[in-house]
């Protein structure tokens, strides 16, 4: 009887389903990293301004310039992060065994 319970709790999740969950997890990871990087770059660029309007304009310009120059590297980081987290089963739905 206990052997049946052990088999039920450790059933293998299909590889295709794990890949689909990994691809779906890319969207929130992409959004969170893009927002965080843009906010940090914008905050650093607008730190020396004296008014809200100047700070907003400086932050927006710096964020656009940063992503034009380093957007590919940020995207590569996001893809690698998603693959690594999915490979090790850290993201929900990507683990080899159902919990």
N, C-alpha and C positions, 0 to 999 in steps of 0.2 A: 504494500500500500504506500509506504513512504517513497518507494522508487517511482511510482506514478506521479506523485506530487513534485518530486525533483525534476522529472522530465518535463512537466508542464511549466515550471518556472524558468527553465532554461531552453525554451524552444527557440530555434534559430530564425532570425528575421531574414526574409529574402533579400539578396543583394540589390535587385532592382529597386525595391522599396527604400533601402538605405541610401541609394544614389539619389532617388527622387527627393527624399528628405534633406539630403545635403544640398541639392540645388535650391530647394525652397528656402533653406536657412541662409543662402547667400544674400537674399533680398534684405532682410533686417540687418545683417552684418554690414552690407554695403551702405545702407542708410545711416546707421549709427556711426560708422567710421567717417563717412563723408561729413556728417554734421559736426562731429567732434573735431576733426582736422580743420574744417572751415572756421569753426568758432575759435579755436586756439590761434590760428593764423590771423584772423580778424582782430582778436583781442590784443595780440602782440603788436599789430600794426597801429592800432588806435590808442595805444597806451599813452602816447605823448601829446595827444590832442587836447584842446581846451573846451570844446563844445560837443554836444551830442551829434550834430550834423557833420562836423568835421571827422569825428570818430567813426561814424557810420560810413561815410564816403571812403575814408582811408582803409577801414576794415574790409569793405566790399571790394575795393580795387586790389588790395593785397591778396584776398582769398581767390579772386578770379585769376590773378597773375600766377599765384602758387599752383592752382590746379591746371592751368595751361602748361606750366613747365613740368610739374611733378605728378600730374594726374595719372599717367601710366604706371608710375611706381606705386602710387597709392592703390590703384586698382589691382596690380599684381600682388601687393600685400594682402588685400582683401580676399582674393582668390586663394592664395596660399594658406591664409588663416582658416578659411572655410574648409579647404581640403584637409588640413591637419586636424582640425577639430572633428570633422566627420570621420576621418580615418581611425582615430582613436576612440570614437564613439562617445565623445563628450557632449555633442549636441543631441537633444532629444530626437529619438527616432532613427539615429544612425548607429546605435550599438548593434553588435552582432547578435547578442542574445536579448530577448525581451526580458524586462525586469518586472 
